[in-house]
Amino acid sequence: MPVYTAPLDDMTYLLENILDADAVLASLPGGAETPVALLKDVLAEAGRYAAEIAQPLNRSGDEEGCRLENGQVFTPSGFPDAYKAFVEGGWPGLAHEPELGGQGLPRIAQLFFDEMLSGANFSFGLYPGLTRGAIEAIARHADDALKAAYLPKMVEGRWMGAMALTESHAGTDLGLLRAKAEPLGDGRYRVTGSKIFISAGDHDLAENIIHLVLARLPDAPPGVKGISLFLVPKHLPGSTGRNFWVGALEHKMGIKGSATCVMNYDGSIGWLVGEAHKGLAAMFTMMNAERLFVGIQGLGIAEVAYQNALAYARERLQGRGAGSRGPDPILVHPDIRKMLLSIRAFTQAGRALAGWVALEMEKAARHPELAVRAQSEGLVSLLTPVIKAAFTDLGFEATVAAQQVFGGHGYVREWGMEQFVRDARIAQIYEGTNGVQAMDLVTRKLAMEEGALPGRFFALIEAALDDVSALPGAGPFATPLAQALLRLRDATTRLQAAQDAAEAGAAATDYLRLFALVSLGWMWLRMAADNLRRGETQKLDTARFFFSRILPQTIALEAAIQAGASSITEASF
Ligand SMILES: Cc1cc2nc3c(=O)[nH]c(=O)nc-3n(C[C@H](O)[C@H](O)[C@H](O)COP(=O)(O)OP(=O)(O)OC[C@H]3O[C@@H](n4cnc5c(N)ncnc54)[C@H](O)[C@@H]3O)c2cc1C
């Protein structure tokens, strides 16, 4: 059975030595109230919750799954009690505004907790993860009456949220969706339609479930410009009857503890959130929050897979190392070490990069200067598809590598590694497939700020390179990063100038990976430089591995991007 230990030491290391969290938070109003010392205590408690309450339900949740009985969805045994403890512990409101009943802690605390929950129990963590995104969308776009009626209970955790976008014929292309909403003339609407694949659409964890549903008003123009957003609760205020129904539960490859529902709205009462026909833009508040969350799911599951694979590699005796009579632990074999190092090279830099993004989110939300808020918001937008797609691709690759470390024992259920592979896979697909994230990066994000946004991000990496230029021993880290950054700059210029949409489409996933590797390299440079300056070594092994064995992938990615689209677009099928 797999085990999980929250990586608290690494989180603390990042807060104190790499992200300079105390200084960043102190520069924000109210930031001095949450020094790193306090965050460490909170994270230690969060780690206990993840390891002692959520993790023990991971395997049983997978085996038991969810069930639909008489129209009601039930989560696996233990989930309702674990969620009760979650609410009693005050975890739902960790980083929400105190005015809403939240604790107002910095988003980085939430992000690290998300990683822990995703590592401990991916399916369980998805329920509160969705609620948080729904809270953000309601807080930003709903009118005061809706906010007052729904947010306090959602922040408290007694009510939870779900997002209802997808229909059988409308997945990526939401412009095709058909669900309808008819105004009742009293501020309410009747929502009718069927949605598929709705995570946490129904369950038994909370007293009420608040759906954010995309639908069309009668006068809606076709396509995405005719989509509006509605708040549709499972139970209307003061009622115990159902306002919508579950058609079925999906049978899935993984995340079996997460209820994925076919939802039927049949004249369900709802309220408009934001402006008519501008629902997709409002929904993007939730989708962007979820995209980052899903990226963190990839990180969390990579961490737990790593922990278990490393423990196994230390104990499993097979073959022998150089000069040994054996049998030795498989950890002596270079191939096993390479797989473990590949995962660690992702998780440690990924955690650093995600933490950096969380601090930028904090600045975007709270910095007193408008210009700083706007700059941080731009950087978060740029990094959102990178984190969503690269972290979930690398997360899945990590689970497969960790499974491989177990040999045949990774393929059978007993060791729990095959569950990680099955659970991790969905994160590459939902919340906008990774291919679509890559398109978002190359088409929308590279064009932001009239094309200046990526350059603003690259300038941060250049500043880090300048910073280490005189640091003895930094050359083996800085030189390959500088070269990879040049490749990324060239590819960016090429794609920004591309006239042909097919060129961007053909290059997108390679470009996103190139972008991610350089961004992770930036974090490895910072960690290596920190170790060199302080005479420490704990990060140097993995930094050396990253720069010599992983970052060279950027050469192949650049070559693939430079090759253009024709071998793809002109191929016959
Ligand atoms: C377990 C699970 C949970 C989910 N939870 C939710 C939820 O809570 N709420 C919700 O609303 N939805 C949810 N979804 C739906 C999920 O977000 C969609 O499945 C996903 O966005 C892709 O849509 P689709 O399945 O219709 O695939 P399609 O849109 O049909 O895509 C098929 C393939 O074509 C590619 N593709 C499509 N369009 C483009 C394009 N323009 N450019 C390049 N490539 C393209 C895609 O990348 C994909 O590889 C969930 C799905 C699953 C399986």
Ligand as a Chemical Component Dictionary entry (heavy atoms), coordinates in Angstrom:
data_LIG
# 
_chem_comp.id                   LIG 
_chem_comp.type                 NON-POLYMER 
_chem_comp.pdbx_formal_charge   0 
_chem_comp.three_letter_code    LIG 
# 
loop_
_chem_comp_atom.comp_id 
_chem_comp_atom.atom_id 
_chem_comp_atom.alt_atom_id 
_chem_comp_atom.type_symbol 
_chem_comp_atom.charge 
_chem_comp_atom.model_Cartn_x 
_chem_comp_atom.model_Cartn_y 
_chem_comp_atom.model_Cartn_z 
_chem_comp_atom.pdbx_ordinal 
LIG C1  C1  C 0 -13.483 12.604 -15.561 1  
LIG C2  C2  C 0 -13.885 13.869 -16.234 2  
LIG C3  C3  C 0 -14.266 14.955 -15.472 3  
LIG C4  C4  C 0 -14.688 16.133 -16.095 4  
LIG N1  N1  N 0 -15.158 17.175 -15.331 5  
LIG C5  C5  C 0 -15.799 18.199 -15.949 6  
LIG C6  C6  C 0 -16.512 19.169 -15.192 7  
LIG O1  O1  O 0 -16.504 19.160 -13.966 8  
LIG N2  N2  N 0 -17.210 20.107 -15.857 9  
LIG C7  C7  C 0 -17.238 20.164 -17.223 10 
LIG O2  O2  O 0 -17.916 21.033 -17.762 11 
LIG N3  N3  N 0 -16.550 19.279 -17.964 12 
LIG C8  C8  C 0 -15.839 18.292 -17.364 13 
LIG N4  N4  N 0 -15.162 17.368 -18.111 14 
LIG C9  C9  C 0 -15.113 17.518 -19.550 15 
LIG C10 C10 C 0 -13.722 17.856 -20.073 16 
LIG O3  O3  O 0 -13.358 19.160 -19.703 17 
LIG C11 C11 C 0 -13.731 17.636 -21.588 18 
LIG O4  O4  O 0 -13.800 16.237 -21.789 19 
LIG C12 C12 C 0 -12.533 18.215 -22.278 20 
LIG O5  O5  O 0 -12.528 19.623 -22.173 21 
LIG C13 C13 C 0 -12.464 17.840 -23.753 22 
LIG O6  O6  O 0 -13.714 17.905 -24.383 23 
LIG P1  P1  P 0 -14.231 16.629 -25.207 24 
LIG O7  O7  O 0 -14.127 15.458 -24.337 25 
LIG O8  O8  O 0 -15.552 16.930 -25.794 26 
LIG O9  O9  O 0 -13.177 16.458 -26.372 27 
LIG P2  P2  P 0 -13.193 17.231 -27.797 28 
LIG O10 O10 O 0 -13.432 18.672 -27.612 29 
LIG O11 O11 O 0 -14.090 16.483 -28.726 30 
LIG O12 O12 O 0 -11.683 17.015 -28.221 31 
LIG C14 C14 C 0 -11.195 15.792 -28.795 32 
LIG C15 C15 C 0 -9.731  16.004 -29.178 33 
LIG O13 O13 O 0 -9.632  17.067 -30.130 34 
LIG C16 C16 C 0 -8.734  18.069 -29.689 35 
LIG N5  N5  N 0 -9.249  19.386 -30.081 36 
LIG C17 C17 C 0 -10.533 19.816 -30.041 37 
LIG N6  N6  N 0 -10.615 21.078 -30.465 38 
LIG C18 C18 C 0 -9.366  21.477 -30.766 39 
LIG C19 C19 C 0 -8.802  22.684 -31.255 40 
LIG N7  N7  N 0 -9.548  23.753 -31.496 41 
LIG N8  N8  N 0 -7.466  22.726 -31.471 42 
LIG C20 C20 C 0 -6.685  21.665 -31.234 43 
LIG N9  N9  N 0 -7.176  20.474 -30.762 44 
LIG C21 C21 C 0 -8.493  20.388 -30.540 45 
LIG C22 C22 C 0 -8.682  17.925 -28.163 46 
LIG O14 O14 O 0 -7.475  18.388 -27.642 47 
LIG C23 C23 C 0 -8.861  16.415 -28.002 48 
LIG O15 O15 O 0 -7.603  15.782 -28.100 49 
LIG C24 C24 C 0 -14.683 16.218 -17.501 50 
LIG C25 C25 C 0 -14.249 15.130 -18.267 51 
LIG C26 C26 C 0 -13.872 13.961 -17.653 52 
LIG C27 C27 C 0 -13.483 12.782 -18.512 53 
# 
loop_
_chem_comp_bond.comp_id 
_chem_comp_bond.atom_id_1 
_chem_comp_bond.atom_id_2 
_chem_comp_bond.value_order 
_chem_comp_bond.pdbx_ordinal 
LIG C1  C2  SING 1  
LIG C2  C3  SING 2  
LIG C2  C26 DOUB 3  
LIG C3  C4  DOUB 4  
LIG C4  N1  SING 5  
LIG C4  C24 SING 6  
LIG N1  C5  DOUB 7  
LIG C5  C6  SING 8  
LIG C5  C8  SING 9  
LIG C6  O1  DOUB 10 
LIG C6  N2  SING 11 
LIG N2  C7  SING 12 
LIG C7  O2  DOUB 13 
LIG C7  N3  SING 14 
LIG N3  C8  DOUB 15 
LIG C8  N4  SING 16 
LIG N4  C9  SING 17 
LIG N4  C24 SING 18 
LIG C9  C10 SING 19 
LIG C10 O3  SING 20 
LIG C10 C11 SING 21 
LIG C11 O4  SING 22 
LIG C11 C12 SING 23 
LIG C12 O5  SING 24 
LIG C12 C13 SING 25 
LIG C13 O6  SING 26 
LIG O6  P1  SING 27 
LIG P1  O7  DOUB 28 
LIG P1  O8  SING 29 
LIG P1  O9  SING 30 
LIG O9  P2  SING 31 
LIG P2  O10 DOUB 32 
LIG P2  O11 SING 33 
LIG P2  O12 SING 34 
LIG O12 C14 SING 35 
LIG C14 C15 SING 36 
LIG C15 O13 SING 37 
LIG C15 C23 SING 38 
LIG O13 C16 SING 39 
LIG C16 N5  SING 40 
LIG C16 C22 SING 41 
LIG N5  C17 SING 42 
LIG N5  C21 SING 43 
LIG C17 N6  DOUB 44 
LIG N6  C18 SING 45 
LIG C18 C19 SING 46 
LIG C18 C21 DOUB 47 
LIG C19 N7  SING 48 
LIG C19 N8  DOUB 49 
LIG N8  C20 SING 50 
LIG C20 N9  DOUB 51 
LIG N9  C21 SING 52 
LIG C22 O14 SING 53 
LIG C22 C23 SING 54 
LIG C23 O15 SING 55 
LIG C24 C25 DOUB 56 
LIG C25 C26 SING 57 
LIG C26 C27 SING 58 
# 
